[in-house]
Amino acid sequence: MYFIQKYYKTALFACLLLSPTIAKANPIACFSTNMGQFCIELFETKTPLTTANFIDYINSGAYNNGIFHRSIPGFVIQGGGYKLVDGSNGKTLAPVTTFPPITNEFKISNTRGTVAMAKLPDHPDSATSQWFVNLSDENSRNLDFQNGGFTVFGRVIFDGMNVIDAIAALRPTSLNLGGSSTPVPLINFNGTQVLVSNFVQINQIAVTDATGVFSEGIVSFAVDIGTDAALEVSLRLIEDSPNYVFELDQATITTLPTKPADIATFSSQNGELRIPSVMINASTVVHNVVMQLTNPQSYQFTLISFD
């Protein structure tokens, strides 16, 4: 009972700090490129408008055959602006057809590995299709405060930053893609004619819905604790032998105004935590994850089973 009371008090405090959000499980978008695969966990519970907009572009096919058209070492790589299309003389670059601009939802800091929307200068509510991956924690010093703050709507998970860093390591070449020059990352460019094969291309995108995500030793998910409140929490892996033991990171607890349909459950009667599904890498989702509360004082859970 103490476990639930502690959770609930923390949840009430967190509720005072958070704006209302739409409670859904965070989807994961995995991008296959000619430089490798990376996945983005989309923060649908915190940035519902921006996440819905991003998924709309994915579902429309706008990002298929897209390229990364901007790279500034130590700062960002950017995509969503241009794609390769079939023409009479083969494939050519064309601008992505955009939807109406969306309302800015800045809430999360622009640190390394986060994904944010690009927008027009001095127009906070001008984001459409273009997005970027932050390469440095230093970005938070200016992007969190410029132009109403740049809306972070996701984070690169699993080992995806290895691919992002490889793209960022490509030497940018200044190209005019329509209107002004931009530093474009190119693969095996010989310094003369730019070929289609030189662009960093997005071949395919798959979106997966899972209750939780396990990345970099942390499993994060929404949970029903048996009260009117639903929480988003993170458990950090602290032992992996002889058992897998996770500990609650209390600083990560946030409150959702409504309970998602796909949600973990915790029983105060037997201390059992059940998570319907957890994505553990770009191609694997485990189901029916069961953990047992084994240390109520420090909120430690031991992994019991999964399918």
HELIX and SHEET records of a PDB file:
HELIX    1   1 TYR A    2  LEU A   17  1                                  16    
HELIX    2   2 PRO A   48  SER A   60  1                                  13    
HELIX    3   3 ASP A  137  ASN A  139  5                                   3    
HELIX    4   4 SER A  140  LEU A  143  1                                   4    
HELIX    5   5 GLN A  146  GLY A  148  5                                   3    
HELIX    6   6 GLY A  160  ALA A  169  1                                  10    
HELIX    7   7 VAL A  196  ASN A  198  5                                   3    
HELIX    8   8 GLN A  250  THR A  252  5                                   3    
SHEET    1   A 9 GLY A  90  PRO A  95  0                                        
SHEET    2   A 9 VAL A  76  GLY A  87 -1                                        
SHEET    3   A 9 GLY A  66  ILE A  72 -1                                        
SHEET    4   A 9 GLN A 201  ASP A 209 -1                                        
SHEET    5   A 9 PRO A  27  THR A  33 -1                                        
SHEET    6   A 9 GLY A  36  LEU A  42 -1                                        
SHEET    7   A 9 VAL A 152  ILE A 157 -1                                        
SHEET    8   A 9 THR A 114  MET A 117 -1                                        
SHEET    9   A 9 TRP A 131  ASN A 134 -1                                        
SHEET    1   B 2 PRO A 172  ASN A 176  0                                        
SHEET    2   B 2 SER A 181  PRO A 185 -1                                        
SHEET    1   C 6 THR A 254  LEU A 256  0                                        
SHEET    2   C 6 ALA A 230  GLU A 239 -1                                        
SHEET    3   C 6 ILE A 218  ASP A 224 -1                                        
SHEET    4   C 6 GLY A 212  SER A 215 -1                                        
SHEET    5   C 6 GLU A 272  ASN A 281  1                                        
SHEET    6   C 6 ALA A 264  PHE A 266 -1                                        
SHEET    1   D 5 THR A 254  LEU A 256  0                                        
SHEET    2   D 5 ALA A 230  GLU A 239 -1                                        
SHEET    3   D 5 VAL A 245  LEU A 248 -1                                        
SHEET    4   D 5 GLN A 300  SER A 305 -1                                        
SHEET    5   D 5 THR A 284  ASN A 295 -1                                        
END                                                                             
